Amino acid sequence: METTVLTARVAWQDGRYVAVIEGLDLEAAGETVEDAQNELIQLMRNWIEIQDGRSLLEETLAMAGFPGVQEDTELQLEFVD
């Protein structure tokens, strides 16, 4: 099974922590770094379910710079500094 790694960063913005996945228009916020990360993880899971339900997941990820994602590709979210 292949794995595609999605990279996320958390930054302090406007009095809160904001977590963003690079290449995707997914952003979540929280009062702590952990809150922002957990919100982003939940948002990503929901986003994947919606995209997959519409049979658009592979196409959407390819357009975002993640080509080659197949039905059995594992998506991994990594938070970096």
Backbone bond lengths (Angstrom), bond angles and torsions (degrees), N, CA, C in turn:
res aa  C-N    CA-C-N  psi(-1)  N-CA   C-N-CA  omega(-1)  CA-C   N-CA-C  phi
1 M - - - 1.458 - - 1.527 108.78 -
2 E 1.319 116.13 132.28 1.456 121.57 177.30 1.511 110.73 -84.02
3 T 1.334 114.89 153.65 1.457 121.01 178.20 1.523 109.12 -123.63
4 T 1.312 116.16 134.01 1.457 122.28 172.29 1.516 107.19 -110.83
5 V 1.329 115.65 125.38 1.459 121.25 -178.35 1.528 109.62 -97.32
6 L 1.315 115.32 124.35 1.458 122.66 174.28 1.526 106.81 -101.91
7 T 1.322 116.38 131.99 1.459 121.18 -176.59 1.517 110.69 -101.35
8 A 1.317 115.75 134.81 1.462 121.59 178.45 1.526 109.19 -125.63
9 R 1.315 114.19 148.83 1.468 121.15 177.17 1.526 108.59 -128.78
10 V 1.321 114.84 149.39 1.458 121.01 176.70 1.521 107.48 -118.66
11 A 1.325 115.81 131.85 1.464 120.90 179.63 1.521 109.37 -136.76
12 W 1.309 115.13 154.09 1.464 122.02 176.07 1.518 108.19 -82.68
13 Q 1.334 117.10 120.74 1.462 121.42 -179.81 1.520 109.93 -142.08
14 D 1.286 116.09 127.96 1.461 121.89 173.84 1.529 113.75 50.86
15 G 1.311 116.31 43.01 1.455 120.49 175.22 1.521 115.76 79.96
16 R 1.325 116.50 18.02 1.466 120.01 178.08 1.526 108.83 -154.57
17 Y 1.321 115.80 164.18 1.457 121.10 175.69 1.524 108.60 -90.20
18 V 1.332 115.87 133.04 1.454 121.61 -179.08 1.527 108.39 -121.12
19 A 1.326 116.30 126.31 1.463 122.83 178.18 1.520 108.86 -106.95
20 V 1.338 115.75 132.17 1.463 121.72 -176.24 1.521 109.16 -133.61
21 I 1.339 116.13 137.92 1.463 120.96 173.66 1.521 107.54 -91.72
22 E 1.314 116.20 124.06 1.458 121.51 -179.18 1.530 110.07 -64.79
23 G 1.318 116.22 130.51 1.453 121.62 177.72 1.511 114.56 91.05
24 L 1.309 117.20 -16.47 1.466 121.20 179.00 1.523 108.96 -119.18
25 D 1.296 116.21 152.56 1.456 121.21 -179.55 1.530 109.33 -88.97
26 L 1.330 115.91 55.46 1.464 121.18 179.79 1.519 108.29 -119.70
27 E 1.325 116.31 126.22 1.458 122.81 -176.66 1.519 109.00 -144.31
28 A 1.333 115.42 137.74 1.465 120.68 177.48 1.524 108.15 -138.42
29 A 1.318 116.24 155.84 1.461 120.74 -177.57 1.523 110.53 -131.13
30 G 1.332 114.33 159.23 1.455 120.04 177.50 1.508 110.93 -162.47
31 E 1.329 115.78 169.15 1.461 121.08 179.97 1.523 112.00 -75.78
32 T 1.351 116.55 -22.39 1.459 121.85 177.42 1.525 108.40 -128.39
33 V 1.333 116.08 166.19 1.464 120.31 176.33 1.521 109.72 -58.86
34 E 1.323 116.26 -44.69 1.472 120.69 -179.28 1.526 111.66 -62.23
35 D 1.317 117.14 -40.90 1.472 120.55 177.50 1.525 110.76 -60.33
36 A 1.329 116.36 -46.22 1.465 120.64 -179.55 1.524 110.72 -63.38
37 Q 1.328 116.88 -41.87 1.465 120.80 178.44 1.527 111.13 -63.28
38 N 1.321 117.14 -46.66 1.464 120.65 -179.50 1.525 111.59 -63.36
39 E 1.323 116.88 -39.68 1.467 120.68 177.46 1.527 110.82 -63.57
40 L 1.332 116.27 -40.83 1.457 119.98 179.85 1.528 111.23 -67.47
41 I 1.301 117.43 -39.65 1.465 121.02 177.51 1.526 109.98 -60.29
42 Q 1.312 117.16 -45.99 1.469 120.84 179.38 1.525 110.78 -65.10
43 L 1.329 116.72 -42.36 1.461 121.31 178.09 1.527 110.40 -60.87
44 M 1.328 116.64 -43.16 1.461 120.89 179.95 1.521 111.03 -63.66
45 R 1.311 117.43 -43.14 1.470 120.69 178.49 1.528 110.73 -59.55
46 N 1.316 116.12 -46.26 1.471 120.11 178.51 1.521 111.25 -63.35
47 W 1.323 116.80 -42.09 1.460 121.93 179.86 1.532 110.05 -61.89
48 I 1.321 117.00 -44.34 1.469 121.08 179.08 1.526 110.15 -60.92
49 E 1.325 117.60 -45.63 1.470 121.05 179.62 1.529 111.29 -59.58
50 I 1.328 116.69 -43.43 1.467 120.68 -179.64 1.523 110.38 -65.97
51 Q 1.330 116.74 -47.98 1.466 120.32 -179.54 1.529 110.88 -62.69
52 D 1.310 116.73 -42.34 1.462 121.19 -179.59 1.525 110.91 -66.75
53 G 1.323 116.71 -39.32 1.458 121.00 178.25 1.513 112.81 -63.42
54 R 1.316 116.78 -26.95 1.467 122.29 178.02 1.534 111.70 -94.77
55 S 1.326 116.40 4.39 1.469 123.03 -176.57 1.521 112.02 57.48
56 L 1.342 116.41 36.33 1.455 121.95 -178.05 1.529 113.83 -116.12
57 L 1.329 117.82 -0.60 1.461 120.36 -172.54 1.529 111.99 -59.89
58 E 1.325 117.67 -52.25 1.461 120.91 -177.15 1.532 111.04 -61.43
59 E 1.335 116.60 -43.93 1.463 121.72 -178.88 1.529 111.01 -65.28
60 T 1.319 116.77 -44.64 1.464 121.20 -179.01 1.524 110.76 -63.96
61 L 1.325 117.26 -43.14 1.461 120.40 178.84 1.525 111.12 -66.59
62 A 1.326 117.62 -38.10 1.471 120.51 177.92 1.526 110.52 -62.36
63 M 1.331 117.40 -43.36 1.466 121.09 179.09 1.524 111.63 -66.15
64 A 1.338 117.24 -24.63 1.465 121.78 -179.95 1.529 111.97 -88.26
65 G 1.344 117.02 1.99 1.454 119.52 177.74 1.507 114.78 101.66
66 F 1.317 116.98 15.70 1.456 121.64 178.87 1.526 109.55 -121.47
67 P 1.342 117.00 70.89 1.465 120.06 -177.36 1.529 111.68 -72.74
68 G 1.304 115.29 158.43 1.458 120.47 173.88 1.515 115.62 86.24
69 V 1.315 118.05 3.98 1.460 120.41 177.83 1.530 108.14 -71.39
70 Q 1.307 115.24 127.97 1.458 122.20 -179.87 1.530 109.33 -116.72
71 E 1.313 115.56 176.84 1.473 122.15 179.57 1.533 111.96 -53.94
72 D 1.343 116.49 -38.26 1.461 120.23 -175.25 1.530 113.73 -97.98
73 T 1.339 117.99 8.89 1.460 121.66 178.23 1.530 109.45 -72.75
74 E 1.316 115.41 133.19 1.461 120.89 175.77 1.521 108.52 -86.31
75 L 1.319 116.98 130.92 1.460 121.85 176.02 1.523 108.56 -98.98
76 Q 1.313 115.72 128.75 1.454 121.75 -178.50 1.517 108.87 -122.40
77 L 1.318 116.81 130.34 1.460 122.19 178.90 1.515 108.79 -103.21
78 E 1.345 115.72 123.64 1.453 121.61 178.48 1.517 109.62 -118.12
79 F 1.313 116.02 131.90 1.457 121.46 174.49 1.515 108.70 -95.17
80 V 1.330 115.88 128.61 1.460 121.11 179.40 1.530 108.98 -123.51
81 D 1.323 114.46 162.36 1.476 120.32 178.87 1.494 111.22 -78.55
